[in-house]
Amino acid sequence: MPPTLASLVHHSALKLTVRAGEDRLDVPVRWAHASELADPVPYMEGGELLLITALKLDAEDREAMRRYVKRLAGAGVVGLGFAVGVHYDDIPEALVDAAREEGLPLLEVPRRTPFLAISKAVSAAIAADQYRAVTAGFAAQRELTRHTLTDGPEGLLAALASQVDGWAALYDASGAVVAAAPDW
């Protein structure tokens, strides 16, 4: 399973706090990206957790924050991580309110948590998910090979049908069914 905002919030080393969008933490995170651009949208693909310090934002301007958060949500950004204690001691209420209005999860990142730690956590979770998928594929391949060698076509089809949670059939050159699983 790919990382989610919830899994990052529950990651004990990161110490993230949810400030808005509590009901949308189950969304998968494709990547974590830090940007201080006033408009990072052209560089987003969707699925990112955007990490900011608001160095180039007037995060206390309510209308500016509404527009900013709306653009991020429209670009498919799944969450916004705001580092406190860098440029602002707390997340400005204008940003919290804008995130709540748009339904965009807003995570408070404590000063002692570097953005790199969040990026590494996302990267490690993605790698672990890909590793699980690859090893599951190899395990399925081994099982299918074993059934082919020991149980013939019928065993192979039964194992294949089980792997895909469906049915499988073997046809000859004329289109006639040679074997099927489960039985029709």
C-alpha positions in Angstrom: 0.0 0.0 0.0 1.5 3.4 -0.9 2.1 5.9 1.8 -0.9 8.1 2.9 -1.0 11.4 4.7 -2.3 9.3 7.7 0.7 7.1 7.6 3.0 10.1 7.7 1.0 11.7 10.6 1.4 8.4 12.5 5.1 8.2 11.7 6.5 8.7 15.2 9.8 10.4 14.1 8.1 13.1 12.0 5.9 14.6 14.8 3.4 16.1 12.2 0.2 17.7 13.5 -3.0 17.9 11.4 -4.4 21.4 11.3 -7.0 21.0 8.5 -8.5 18.3 6.3 -8.6 15.6 8.9 -11.2 13.7 6.9 -8.9 13.4 3.8 -5.8 11.8 5.4 -6.4 8.4 3.7 -5.3 9.7 0.3 -2.1 8.2 -1.2 1.0 10.4 -1.4 2.9 10.0 -4.7 5.8 12.2 -3.6 6.8 14.9 -1.1 8.1 18.1 -2.7 9.5 21.3 -1.1 8.9 24.6 -2.9 9.0 28.2 -1.9 7.6 29.4 -5.2 4.6 31.7 -5.0 3.0 29.5 -7.6 4.4 26.0 -7.7 1.5 24.6 -9.6 3.3 24.4 -13.0 5.8 22.0 -11.4 3.2 19.7 -9.8 1.9 16.4 -11.3 -0.7 15.6 -8.7 -0.5 13.4 -5.7 2.2 15.4 -3.9 2.5 16.6 -0.4 3.8 20.1 -0.8 6.2 21.3 1.9 6.6 25.0 2.5 7.9 27.6 5.0 6.0 30.4 3.2 9.2 32.4 2.6 7.7 34.1 -0.5 4.0 34.0 0.6 2.0 36.5 2.5 0.4 33.7 4.5 -1.6 36.2 6.6 -3.5 37.6 3.6 -6.8 35.7 3.6 -7.6 36.2 -0.1 -4.1 35.4 -1.2 -4.2 32.2 0.8 -7.7 31.2 -0.6 -6.3 31.6 -4.2 -3.0 29.7 -3.3 -4.8 26.8 -1.7 -7.4 26.6 -4.4 -4.7 26.4 -7.1 -2.9 23.7 -5.2 -6.0 21.6 -4.8 -6.9 22.2 -8.4 -3.4 20.8 -9.4 -4.0 17.6 -7.4 -1.8 18.4 -4.5 -3.0 16.1 -1.7 -1.6 17.9 1.3 0.3 20.9 2.4 3.1 20.7 5.1 3.9 24.0 6.8 7.2 24.3 8.7 6.6 26.4 11.9 9.4 28.2 13.5 11.2 29.2 10.3 9.4 32.2 8.7 6.3 32.0 10.9 6.1 30.8 14.5 2.7 29.3 13.9 0.7 28.5 10.8 -1.2 31.8 10.0 -5.0 31.5 10.5 -5.5 32.7 7.0 -3.8 29.6 5.6 -5.6 27.3 8.1 -8.9 28.7 7.2 -8.2 28.5 3.4 -7.2 24.8 3.8 -10.3 24.1 5.8 -12.5 25.8 3.2 -10.9 23.9 0.3 -10.7 20.6 2.2 -6.9 20.4 1.7 -5.1 18.6 4.5 -2.7 20.9 6.2 0.1 19.4 8.3 2.1 21.4 10.8 5.8 20.4 10.5 7.8 21.2 13.7 11.0 23.0 13.4 13.0 20.0 14.4 11.6 17.9 11.5 13.6 18.6 8.3 11.7 18.4 5.1 14.2 15.8 4.0 13.0 13.4 6.7 9.5 13.6 5.3 10.7 13.1 1.8 12.8 10.1 2.9 9.7 8.6 4.8 7.6 8.9 1.6 10.4 7.5 -0.6 11.0 4.5 1.8 7.2 3.7 1.9 7.0 3.9 -1.9 10.0 1.6 -2.2 8.6 -0.9 0.3 5.3 -0.9 -1.5 7.1 -1.6 -4.8 9.2 -4.3 -3.2 6.1 -6.0 -1.9 4.5 -5.9 -5.4 7.6 -7.4 -7.0 8.1 -10.1 -4.4 4.4 -11.0 -4.7 4.8 -11.2 -8.5 7.8 -13.6 -8.1 5.9 -15.7 -5.6 3.0 -16.0 -8.0 5.3 -16.9 -10.8 7.0 -19.6 -8.7 3.6 -21.0 -7.7 2.4 -21.1 -11.3 5.6 -22.8 -12.4 5.3 -25.4 -9.7 1.7 -26.2 -10.6 2.6 -26.4 -14.3 5.4 -28.9 -13.5 3.5 -31.0 -11.0 -0.2 -30.8 -11.9 -0.2 -30.1 -15.7 -2.5 -27.7 -17.5 -5.4 -28.2 -15.1 -3.2 -27.4 -12.0 -1.8 -24.4 -13.8 -5.3 -23.0 -14.6 -6.6 -23.6 -11.1 -3.6 -21.7 -9.6 -3.9 -18.9 -12.2 -7.7 -18.6 -11.5 -6.9 -18.4 -7.8 -4.2 -15.7 -8.4 -6.5 -13.5 -10.4 -9.6 -14.3 -8.3 -11.5 -15.2 -11.4 -11.4 -17.9 -14.1 -8.9 -19.2 -16.6 -9.2 -21.3 -19.7 -6.8 -23.0 -22.1 -7.9 -23.2 -25.8 -6.5 -25.3 -28.6 -5.7 -23.9 -32.0 -9.2 -24.6 -33.2 -10.7 -22.6 -30.3 -11.9 -25.6 -28.4 -11.6 -25.5 -24.6 -8.9 -27.9 -23.4 -9.2 -27.1 -19.7 -10.8 -24.5 -17.5 -10.8 -23.5 -13.9 -12.9 -23.3 -12.0 -15.0 -25.9 -13.9 -17.8 -24.5 -16.0 
